[in-house]
Amino acid sequence: MSAAASNIRAPDQTKDIVIDEVFPHATATIWKVLTSAQLIARWLMPPTGFEAVEGNTFTFKTNPAGAWDGTIHCRVLEVVPNQRFVYAWKGGDESNTGYGSALDTIVTWSLTPVEAGTRVRVVHSGFVTPKNDTAYRNMSDGWVKVVQRLDAVAGEDK
């Protein structure tokens, strides 16, 4: 089969969750809340093995479904202190449909100092449609709540 013939199938369509907020906290404060395992446990989920070091792998645990044990496997891809924090977010199982379907995504946090504090932009990218539609819907709502909790935890640190 020629290379051209193998490219006939349409590429998977992907969707991203994007949340962009300005919080009245110093960039260094937001960074600390984003990159401290103890603080992450308070606004997202308790991580296991977390360190904000490129190449480090860590996990989160959530509700299992079908063949998936509920473990989210993450790997730190990029660390630019007080600016950018990126990690892979993989979970689910190929045999599951709906909740717990196989997920291979990237979470990117970008911090920008602004007059009012810090602009926090999180992009959770790579949701494959229609396979990841349930995860996309659930996590779209979930990330909104998570970012609000991040703001609250950052506010306690003043």
Phi and psi in degrees as GROMACS dihedral restraints (atoms count N, CA, C in turn):
[ dihedral_restraints ]
;  ai    aj    ak    al  type     phi  dphi    fc
    3     4     5     6     1   -74.3    20    10
    4     5     6     7     1   161.5    20    10
    6     7     8     9     1   -60.5    20    10
    7     8     9    10     1   -37.8    20    10
    9    10    11    12     1   -64.6    20    10
   10    11    12    13     1   -40.9    20    10
   12    13    14    15     1   -65.8    20    10
   13    14    15    16     1   -30.8    20    10
   15    16    17    18     1   -75.7    20    10
   16    17    18    19     1   -11.1    20    10
   18    19    20    21     1   -97.9    20    10
   19    20    21    22     1    13.8    20    10
   21    22    23    24     1   -69.4    20    10
   22    23    24    25     1   -37.5    20    10
   24    25    26    27     1   -62.3    20    10
   25    26    27    28     1   135.5    20    10
   27    28    29    30     1   -64.0    20    10
   28    29    30    31     1   142.4    20    10
   30    31    32    33     1   -66.4    20    10
   31    32    33    34     1   152.4    20    10
   33    34    35    36     1   -61.2    20    10
   34    35    36    37     1   141.1    20    10
   36    37    38    39     1   -89.6    20    10
   37    38    39    40     1   138.8    20    10
   39    40    41    42     1  -124.4    20    10
   40    41    42    43     1   155.2    20    10
   42    43    44    45     1  -127.1    20    10
   43    44    45    46     1   153.0    20    10
   45    46    47    48     1  -120.9    20    10
   46    47    48    49     1   146.8    20    10
   48    49    50    51     1   -97.6    20    10
   49    50    51    52     1   127.7    20    10
   51    52    53    54     1  -127.6    20    10
   52    53    54    55     1   125.8    20    10
   54    55    56    57     1  -126.2    20    10
   55    56    57    58     1   130.4    20    10
   57    58    59    60     1  -134.5    20    10
   58    59    60    61     1   111.6    20    10
   60    61    62    63     1  -134.9    20    10
   61    62    63    64     1   156.2    20    10
   63    64    65    66     1  -112.1    20    10
   64    65    66    67     1   126.3    20    10
   66    67    68    69     1  -116.1    20    10
   67    68    69    70     1   146.6    20    10
   69    70    71    72     1   -82.7    20    10
   70    71    72    73     1    50.1    20    10
   72    73    74    75     1  -130.5    20    10
   73    74    75    76     1   151.2    20    10
   75    76    77    78     1   -63.1    20    10
   76    77    78    79     1   148.4    20    10
   78    79    80    81     1   -56.4    20    10
   79    80    81    82     1   -41.0    20    10
   81    82    83    84     1   -62.7    20    10
   82    83    84    85     1   -33.2    20    10
   84    85    86    87     1   -68.2    20    10
   85    86    87    88     1   -46.5    20    10
   87    88    89    90     1   -61.3    20    10
   88    89    90    91     1   -43.1    20    10
   90    91    92    93     1   -58.5    20    10
   91    92    93    94     1   -44.0    20    10
   93    94    95    96     1   -60.4    20    10
   94    95    96    97     1   -42.7    20    10
   96    97    98    99     1   -67.5    20    10
   97    98    99   100     1   -33.3    20    10
   99   100   101   102     1   -74.1    20    10
  100   101   102   103     1   -28.3    20    10
  102   103   104   105     1  -120.5    20    10
  103   104   105   106     1    13.8    20    10
  105   106   107   108     1  -109.1    20    10
  106   107   108   109     1   120.8    20    10
  108   109   110   111     1   -55.1    20    10
  109   110   111   112     1   -41.4    20    10
  111   112   113   114     1   -61.4    20    10
  112   113   114   115     1   -41.6    20    10
  114   115   116   117     1   -76.8    20    10
  115   116   117   118     1   -37.2    20    10
  117   118   119   120     1   -56.9    20    10
  118   119   120   121     1   -38.8    20    10
  120   121   122   123     1   -59.9    20    10
  121   122   123   124     1   -25.7    20    10
  123   124   125   126     1   -86.3    20    10
  124   125   126   127     1   -26.9    20    10
  126   127   128   129     1  -112.7    20    10
  127   128   129   130     1   -14.5    20    10
  129   130   131   132     1  -124.5    20    10
  130   131   132   133     1   -88.4    20    10
  132   133   134   135     1  -153.8    20    10
  133   134   135   136     1   155.5    20    10
  135   136   137   138     1   -66.2    20    10
  136   137   138   139     1   121.9    20    10
  138   139   140   141     1   -86.4    20    10
  139   140   141   142     1   154.2    20    10
  141   142   143   144     1  -114.6    20    10
  142   143   144   145     1   123.5    20    10
  144   145   146   147     1    80.1    20    10
  145   146   147   148     1    18.6    20    10
  147   148   149   150     1   -75.7    20    10
  148   149   150   151     1   133.5    20    10
  150   151   152   153     1  -148.0    20    10
  151   152   153   154     1   138.3    20    10
  153   154   155   156     1   -81.5    20    10
  154   155   156   157     1    66.8    20    10
  156   157   158   159     1  -132.1    20    10
  157   158   159   160     1   128.6    20    10
  159   160   161   162     1   -53.6    20    10
  160   161   162   163     1   132.8    20    10
  162   163   164   165     1    92.6    20    10
  163   164   165   166     1   -17.0    20    10
  165   166   167   168     1   -66.3    20    10
  166   167   168   169     1   138.4    20    10
  168   169   170   171     1  -107.4    20    10
  169   170   171   172     1   145.2    20    10
  171   172   173   174     1  -151.7    20    10
  172   173   174   175     1   170.0    20    10
  174   175   176   177     1  -133.4    20    10
  175   176   177   178     1   157.2    20    10
  177   178   179   180     1  -119.8    20    10
  178   179   180   181     1   157.3    20    10
  180   181   182   183     1  -124.2    20    10
  181   182   183   184     1   129.7    20    10
  183   184   185   186     1  -133.7    20    10
  184   185   186   187     1  -167.5    20    10
  186   187   188   189     1   -67.6    20    10
  187   188   189   190     1   125.4    20    10
  189   190   191   192     1   -68.0    20    10
  190   191   192   193     1   161.2    20    10
  192   193   194   195     1  -154.0    20    10
  193   194   195   196     1   126.7    20    10
  195   196   197   198     1    53.9    20    10
  196   197   198   199     1  -125.7    20    10
  198   199   200   201     1   -79.3    20    10
  199   200   201   202     1    -5.2    20    10
  201   202   203   204     1   -93.7    20    10
  202   203   204   205     1   132.3    20    10
  204   205   206   207     1   -85.1    20    10
  205   206   207   208     1     1.9    20    10
  207   208   209   210     1    89.7    20    10
  208   209   210   211     1     3.2    20    10
  210   211   212   213     1   -84.6    20    10
  211   212   213   214     1   130.1    20    10
  213   214   215   216     1  -103.9    20    10
  214   215   216   217     1   120.0    20    10
  216   217   218   219     1   -95.5    20    10
  217   218   219   220     1   124.8    20    10
  219   220   221   222     1  -123.8    20    10
  220   221   222   223     1   152.0    20    10
  222   223   224   225     1  -139.8    20    10
  223   224   225   226     1   129.6    20    10
  225   226   227   228     1   -70.8    20    10
  226   227   228   229     1   123.8    20    10
  228   229   230   231     1  -102.3    20    10
  229   230   231   232     1   -32.4    20    10
  231   232   233   234     1  -154.0    20    10
  232   233   234   235     1   136.5    20    10
  234   235   236   237     1  -134.3    20    10
  235   236   237   238     1   111.8    20    10
  237   238   239   240     1  -122.6    20    10
  238   239   240   241     1    98.6    20    10
  240   241   242   243     1   -47.8    20    10
  241   242   243   244     1   132.8    20    10
  243   244   245   246     1    65.0    20    10
  244   245   246   247     1    11.1    20    10
  246   247   248   249     1  -132.7    20    10
  247   248   249   250     1   -51.4    20    10
  249   250   251   252     1  -148.9    20    10
  250   251   252   253     1   134.1    20    10
  252   253   254   255     1  -139.4    20    10
  253   254   255   256     1   120.4    20    10
  255   256   257   258     1  -129.2    20    10
  256   257   258   259     1   133.9    20    10
  258   259   260   261     1  -143.6    20    10
  259   260   261   262     1   150.0    20    10
  261   262   263   264     1   -75.0    20    10
  262   263   264   265     1   148.3    20    10
  264   265   266   267     1  -136.9    20    10
  265   266   267   268     1   103.7    20    10
  267   268   269   270     1  -124.9    20    10
  268   269   270   271     1   138.5    20    10
  270   271   272   273     1  -162.9    20    10
  271   272   273   274     1  -171.1    20    10
  273   274   275   276     1    76.8    20    10
  274   275   276   277     1  -173.5    20    10
  276   277   278   279     1  -144.7    20    10
  277   278   279   280     1   141.0    20    10
  279   280   281   282     1   -56.1    20    10
  280   281   282   283     1   -30.1    20    10
  282   283   284   285     1   -80.2    20    10
  283   284   285   286     1    -9.9    20    10
  285   286   287   288     1   -89.0    20    10
  286   287   288   289     1   146.2    20    10
  288   289   290   291     1  -117.8    20    10
  289   290   291   292     1   157.0    20    10
  291   292   293   294     1    67.7    20    10
  292   293   294   295     1  -137.4    20    10
  294   295   296   297     1   -60.9    20    10
  295   296   297   298     1   131.2    20    10
  297   298   299   300     1    89.6    20    10
  298   299   300   301     1     7.1    20    10
  300   301   302   303     1   -68.3    20    10
  301   302   303   304     1   157.3    20    10
  303   304   305   306     1   -58.5    20    10
  304   305   306   307     1   132.5    20    10
  306   307   308   309     1  -131.7    20    10
  307   308   309   310     1   129.4    20    10
  309   310   311   312     1  -136.4    20    10
  310   311   312   313     1    93.5    20    10
  312   313   314   315     1  -131.2    20    10
  313   314   315   316     1   175.5    20    10
  315   316   317   318     1  -129.9    20    10
  316   317   318   319     1   136.1    20    10
  318   319   320   321     1  -110.5    20    10
  319   320   321   322     1   124.2    20    10
  321   322   323   324     1  -122.3    20    10
  322   323   324   325     1   120.4    20    10
  324   325   326   327     1  -103.6    20    10
  325   326   327   328     1   128.4    20    10
  327   328   329   330     1  -122.7    20    10
  328   329   330   331     1   131.2    20    10
  330   331   332   333     1  -116.8    20    10
  331   332   333   334     1   131.6    20    10
  333   334   335   336     1  -132.5    20    10
  334   335   336   337     1   122.2    20    10
  336   337   338   339     1   -65.5    20    10
  337   338   339   340     1   133.8    20    10
  339   340   341   342     1  -133.4    20    10
  340   341   342   343     1   167.9    20    10
  342   343   344   345     1   -55.9    20    10
  343   344   345   346     1   -37.7    20    10
  345   346   347   348     1   -82.6    20    10
  346   347   348   349     1    -4.9    20    10
  348   349   350   351     1   144.7    20    10
  349   350   351   352     1  -110.9    20    10
  351   352   353   354     1  -137.0    20    10
  352   353   354   355     1   131.1    20    10
  354   355   356   357     1   -83.7    20    10
  355   356   357   358     1   121.5    20    10
  357   358   359   360     1  -110.4    20    10
  358   359   360   361     1   119.9    20    10
  360   361   362   363     1  -122.5    20    10
  361   362   363   364     1   120.2    20    10
  363   364   365   366     1  -114.9    20    10
  364   365   366   367     1   131.9    20    10
  366   367   368   369     1  -123.6    20    10
  367   368   369   370     1   116.9    20    10
  369   370   371   372     1  -103.8    20    10
  370   371   372   373     1   105.1    20    10
  372   373   374   375     1  -111.9    20    10
  373   374   375   376     1   154.7    20    10
  375   376   377   378     1   102.0    20    10
  376   377   378   379     1    18.7    20    10
  378   379   380   381     1   -73.0    20    10
  379   380   381   382     1   117.4    20    10
  381   382   383   384     1   -84.5    20    10
  382   383   384   385     1   128.2    20    10
  384   385   386   387     1   -98.5    20    10
  385   386   387   388     1   144.0    20    10
  387   388   389   390     1   -88.9    20    10
  388   389   390   391     1    -3.9    20    10
  390   391   392   393     1   -52.6    20    10
  391   392   393   394     1   -43.0    20    10
  393   394   395   396     1  -100.0    20    10
  394   395   396   397     1    17.6    20    10
  396   397   398   399     1   -58.9    20    10
  397   398   399   400     1   -40.3    20    10
  399   400   401   402     1   -64.4    20    10
  400   401   402   403     1   -46.6    20    10
  402   403   404   405     1   -61.9    20    10
  403   404   405   406     1   -41.4    20    10
  405   406   407   408     1   -60.8    20    10
  406   407   408   409     1   -47.2    20    10
  408   409   410   411     1   -62.4    20    10
  409   410   411   412     1   -50.8    20    10
  411   412   413   414     1   -62.3    20    10
  412   413   414   415     1   -44.4    20    10
  414   415   416   417     1   -77.2    20    10
  415   416   417   418     1   -24.3    20    10
  417   418   419   420     1   -59.9    20    10
  418   419   420   421     1   -48.0    20    10
  420   421   422   423     1   -67.8    20    10
  421   422   423   424     1   -41.8    20    10
  423   424   425   426     1   -60.9    20    10
  424   425   426   427     1   -45.0    20    10
  426   427   428   429     1   -64.4    20    10
  427   428   429   430     1   -33.7    20    10
  429   430   431   432     1   -59.6    20    10
  430   431   432   433     1   -46.1    20    10
  432   433   434   435     1   -67.1    20    10
  433   434   435   436     1   -40.8    20    10
  435   436   437   438     1   -60.6    20    10
  436   437   438   439     1   -45.1    20    10
  438   439   440   441     1   -65.9    20    10
  439   440   441   442     1   -35.9    20    10
  441   442   443   444     1   -63.8    20    10
  442   443   444   445     1   -40.3    20    10
  444   445   446   447     1   -67.9    20    10
  445   446   447   448     1   -38.0    20    10
  447   448   449   450     1   -58.5    20    10
  448   449   450   451     1   -44.8    20    10
  450   451   452   453     1   -59.4    20    10
  451   452   453   454     1   -44.2    20    10
  453   454   455   456     1   -64.3    20    10
  454   455   456   457     1   -44.0    20    10
  456   457   458   459     1   -65.0    20    10
  457   458   459   460     1   -40.4    20    10
  459   460   461   462     1   -62.9    20    10
  460   461   462   463     1   -36.0    20    10
  462   463   464   465     1   -69.2    20    10
  463   464   465   466     1   -26.9    20    10
  465   466   467   468     1   -73.2    20    10
  466   467   468   469     1   -20.6    20    10
  468   469   470   471     1   -84.2    20    10
  469   470   471   472     1    -3.6    20    10
